[in-house]
Amino acid sequence: MSTFSQYNFKGQKALIRVDFNVPLDKKTLAITDDTRIKAAVPTIKKILGDGGSVILMSHLGRPKEGPEDKSSLKHLVSHISELLGTNVQFANDCIGKEAVDKAAALKPGEVLLLENLRFYKEEEKGDAGFAEKLSKLGDVYVNDAFGTAHRAHASTAVIAQFFPRDKKMFGLLMESEVKSAEKVMNNAEKPFVAIIGGAKVSDKILIIENLLERATDIIIGGGMAYTFEKAQGGKIGNSLCEDDRLDTARELLKKAEAKGVCLHFPSDSVIADKFDAAALTSNAPSNNIPDGWMGLDVGPNACDQFINVIKRSKTILWNGPMGVFEMEKFQHGTKCVATAVAEATQDGAFSLVGGGDSVAAVNQFGFSDQVSYVSTGGGAMLEFFEGKELPGIAAINK
């Protein structure tokens, strides 16, 4: 049973670490994607519904030298107020006098948003003194920021020690993230297919190694597929390749064979004469790409090949696109995978999509509500599936 759902927040000030690191228009500073804010709304509303008050803290952007206007959370206030249906107060600091006074004066049903935590270098340093100052603003600590759970920062991993065991907990978003990720890693129904894409093998070595212990099939697409093709003696033209990772790729191929895990590479590719939306395109076997050409998407035969694997799976993890899907000419492979994952889900499979590009793809193609779970944490989810302990999760469980 959820600690959060059972807890009665009546008369309590809940200090919530949310992930409101949302993209803003560079000129107007208007929010261009509010997915992360919407994801925290159920947690906030539960607390307010109980008769509690809410103090929200988050980072925004990567400010390097203290406060800067473009990274101020004040730009989010009106939109958060609109989503919650209540007037959200704002403190122009997160630990200064205004923050302390406004938090102290907060009445049940009221919401206060603190200024950007990263305006203080102590946040990213995991400074205990800074964390303690933040902790004094609330009665209960709620971590609902899965997107930063892999960071050992003051507000995610250090602050929890200043609250007793029954006064620190995950919010509804964090609970569902952890539950979904643990279901895939520890209780996956077989066949279990992991779809791994992206540019570099080096970014995904640990996740592939960890999945070799669990998955029945691993589909590898995106630029990283060509490092594997070259490692097996294929001709890849000008396709992306990490020559210093060829031995690593061969090792992964050997490990997969030893463990009986089927690795699936794209049999053919959509190739281009340059990395450009207006490039000339053609098709070629992925292991025989002509000189001067590069693979920028999986080809039609590879799409059929991958669809067949996905359709017979009971558990699906998708992290990374199949090609340069931002360019229309090279998005077909990613769209095919998204469609297949959605259809397999309708047929009873459990599907988890995570990682910025994969999430962007399911949103772009309109499948976000047709998969089992879309993770809000790119780096955090990747580290979870690499088998690492996430500081933001460990801090609550201590």
Solvent accessible surface area in square Angstrom, and as a share of the most:
residue,aa,sasa,rsa
1,M,196,0.88
2,S,29,0.19
3,T,75,0.44
4,F,0,0.00
5,S,57,0.37
6,Q,125,0.56
7,Y,42,0.16
8,N,99,0.51
9,F,0,0.00
10,K,146,0.62
11,G,55,0.53
12,Q,40,0.18
13,K,45,0.19
14,A,0,0.00
15,L,0,0.00
16,I,0,0.00
17,R,0,0.00
18,V,0,0.00
19,D,11,0.06
20,F,1,0.00
21,N,45,0.23
22,V,7,0.04
23,P,71,0.45
24,L,34,0.17
25,D,53,0.27
26,K,192,0.81
27,K,188,0.80
28,T,100,0.58
29,L,36,0.18
30,A,55,0.43
31,I,36,0.18
32,T,86,0.50
33,D,67,0.35
34,D,26,0.13
35,T,62,0.36
36,R,73,0.26
37,I,1,0.01
38,K,106,0.45
39,A,27,0.21
40,A,1,0.01
41,V,22,0.13
42,P,70,0.44
43,T,1,0.01
44,I,1,0.01
45,K,98,0.41
46,K,52,0.22
47,I,0,0.00
48,L,33,0.16
49,G,69,0.66
50,D,40,0.21
51,G,23,0.22
52,G,0,0.00
53,S,4,0.02
54,V,0,0.00
55,I,0,0.00
56,L,0,0.00
57,M,0,0.00
58,S,0,0.00
59,H,7,0.03
60,L,6,0.03
61,G,27,0.26
62,R,173,0.63
63,P,10,0.06
64,K,141,0.60
65,E,150,0.67
66,G,16,0.15
67,P,107,0.67
68,E,57,0.25
69,D,78,0.41
70,K,133,0.56
71,S,5,0.03
72,S,5,0.03
73,L,0,0.00
74,K,98,0.42
75,H,46,0.21
76,L,0,0.00
77,V,27,0.16
78,S,86,0.55
79,H,49,0.22
80,I,1,0.01
81,S,19,0.12
82,E,133,0.60
83,L,45,0.23
84,L,15,0.08
85,G,69,0.66
86,T,45,0.26
87,N,124,0.64
88,V,5,0.03
89,Q,55,0.24
90,F,38,0.16
91,A,0,0.00
92,N,100,0.51
93,D,33,0.17
94,C,1,0.00
95,I,30,0.15
96,G,21,0.20
97,K,158,0.67
98,E,55,0.25
99,A,0,0.00
100,V,72,0.41
101,D,65,0.33
102,K,65,0.28
103,A,2,0.01
104,A,73,0.57
105,A,69,0.54
106,L,12,0.06
107,K,130,0.55
108,P,91,0.58
109,G,31,0.30
110,E,55,0.24
111,V,0,0.00
112,L,0,0.00
113,L,0,0.00
114,L,0,0.00
115,E,15,0.07
116,N,1,0.00
117,L,0,0.00
118,R,23,0.08
119,F,24,0.10
120,Y,61,0.23
121,K,112,0.47
122,E,65,0.29
123,E,0,0.00
124,E,85,0.38
125,K,152,0.64
126,G,17,0.16
127,D,54,0.28
128,A,52,0.40
129,G,39,0.38
130,F,5,0.02
131,A,0,0.00
132,E,69,0.31
133,K,115,0.49
134,L,0,0.00
135,S,9,0.06
136,K,152,0.64
137,L,11,0.05
138,G,13,0.12
139,D,65,0.34
140,V,0,0.00
141,Y,0,0.00
142,V,0,0.00
143,N,0,0.00
144,D,1,0.00
145,A,0,0.00
146,F,2,0.01
147,G,12,0.12
148,T,5,0.03
149,A,0,0.00
150,H,25,0.11
151,R,97,0.35
152,A,62,0.48
153,H,16,0.07
154,A,0,0.00
155,S,0,0.00
156,T,0,0.00
157,A,24,0.18
158,V,23,0.13
159,I,0,0.00
160,A,1,0.01
161,Q,117,0.52
162,F,69,0.29
163,F,15,0.06
164,P,82,0.51
165,R,136,0.50
166,D,92,0.47
167,K,50,0.21
168,K,17,0.07
169,M,3,0.01
170,F,28,0.11
171,G,0,0.00
172,L,56,0.28
173,L,23,0.11
174,M,0,0.00
175,E,41,0.19
176,S,39,0.25
177,E,3,0.01
178,V,17,0.09
179,K,154,0.65
180,S,11,0.07
181,A,2,0.01
182,E,72,0.32
183,K,90,0.38
184,V,0,0.00
185,M,14,0.06
186,N,97,0.50
187,N,110,0.57
188,A,23,0.18
189,E,110,0.49
190,K,111,0.47
191,P,41,0.26
192,F,0,0.00
193,V,0,0.00
194,A,0,0.00
195,I,0,0.00
196,I,0,0.00
197,G,0,0.00
198,G,18,0.17
199,A,54,0.42
200,K,95,0.40
201,V,0,0.00
202,S,37,0.24
203,D,79,0.41
204,K,20,0.09
205,I,24,0.12
206,L,85,0.42
207,I,0,0.00
208,I,1,0.00
209,E,56,0.25
210,N,26,0.13
211,L,0,0.00
212,L,5,0.02
213,E,108,0.48
214,R,73,0.26
215,A,6,0.05
216,T,44,0.26
217,D,5,0.02
218,I,0,0.00
219,I,0,0.00
220,I,0,0.00
221,G,0,0.00
222,G,8,0.08
223,G,17,0.16
224,M,0,0.00
225,A,1,0.00
226,Y,6,0.02
227,T,2,0.01
228,F,0,0.00
229,E,18,0.08
230,K,78,0.33
231,A,9,0.07
232,Q,98,0.44
233,G,67,0.65
234,G,16,0.15
235,K,113,0.48
236,I,13,0.07
237,G,29,0.28
238,N,90,0.46
239,S,9,0.06
240,L,90,0.45
241,C,34,0.21
242,E,27,0.12
243,D,88,0.45
244,D,120,0.62
245,R,79,0.29
246,L,27,0.13
247,D,100,0.52
248,T,32,0.19
249,A,0,0.00
250,R,94,0.34
251,E,85,0.38
252,L,1,0.01
253,L,39,0.20
254,K,129,0.54
255,K,77,0.33
256,A,3,0.02
257,E,145,0.65
258,A,91,0.70
259,K,97,0.41
260,G,61,0.59
261,V,14,0.08
262,C,70,0.42
263,L,33,0.16
264,H,30,0.14
265,F,28,0.12
266,P,2,0.01
267,S,61,0.39
268,D,12,0.06
269,S,0,0.00
270,V,23,0.13
271,I,4,0.02
272,A,0,0.00
273,D,49,0.26
274,K,103,0.44
275,F,120,0.50
276,D,53,0.27
277,A,60,0.47
278,A,78,0.61
279,A,0,0.00
280,L,124,0.62
281,T,60,0.35
282,S,52,0.34
283,N,78,0.40
284,A,11,0.09
285,P,70,0.44
286,S,1,0.01
287,N,84,0.43
288,N,79,0.41
289,I,0,0.00
290,P,62,0.39
291,D,118,0.61
292,G,37,0.36
293,W,62,0.22
294,M,35,0.16
295,G,6,0.06
296,L,14,0.07
297,D,2,0.01
298,V,3,0.02
299,G,0,0.00
300,P,66,0.41
301,N,95,0.49
302,A,0,0.00
303,C,5,0.03
304,D,87,0.45
305,Q,51,0.23
306,F,1,0.00
307,I,45,0.23
308,N,101,0.52
309,V,8,0.05
310,I,0,0.00
311,K,85,0.36
312,R,123,0.45
313,S,5,0.03
314,K,86,0.37
315,T,3,0.02
316,I,0,0.00
317,L,0,0.00
318,W,0,0.00
319,N,6,0.03
320,G,6,0.06
321,P,13,0.08
322,M,2,0.01
323,G,12,0.11
324,V,29,0.17
325,F,6,0.02
326,E,120,0.54
327,M,35,0.16
328,E,146,0.65
329,K,99,0.42
330,F,0,0.00
331,Q,32,0.14
332,H,103,0.46
333,G,0,0.00
334,T,0,0.00
335,K,91,0.38
336,C,19,0.11
337,V,2,0.01
338,A,0,0.00
339,T,44,0.25
340,A,2,0.01
341,V,0,0.00
342,A,2,0.02
343,E,76,0.34
344,A,2,0.01
345,T,23,0.13
346,Q,115,0.51
347,D,112,0.58
348,G,61,0.58
349,A,7,0.06
350,F,39,0.16
351,S,0,0.00
352,L,3,0.01
353,V,0,0.00
354,G,0,0.00
355,G,11,0.11
356,G,56,0.54
357,D,68,0.35
358,S,0,0.00
359,V,24,0.14
360,A,45,0.35
361,A,0,0.00
362,V,1,0.00
363,N,64,0.33
364,Q,101,0.45
365,F,29,0.12
366,G,46,0.45
367,F,30,0.12
368,S,46,0.30
369,D,124,0.64
370,Q,69,0.31
371,V,14,0.08
372,S,46,0.30
373,Y,39,0.15
374,V,36,0.21
375,S,3,0.02
376,T,25,0.15
377,G,0,0.00
378,G,22,0.21
379,G,35,0.34
380,A,0,0.00
381,M,2,0.01
382,L,36,0.18
383,E,46,0.21
384,F,32,0.13
385,F,0,0.00
386,E,29,0.13
387,G,54,0.52
388,K,92,0.39
389,E,140,0.63
390,L,5,0.02
391,P,38,0.24
392,G,0,0.00
393,I,20,0.10
394,A,15,0.12
395,A,6,0.05
396,I,6,0.03
397,N,88,0.45
398,K,168,0.71
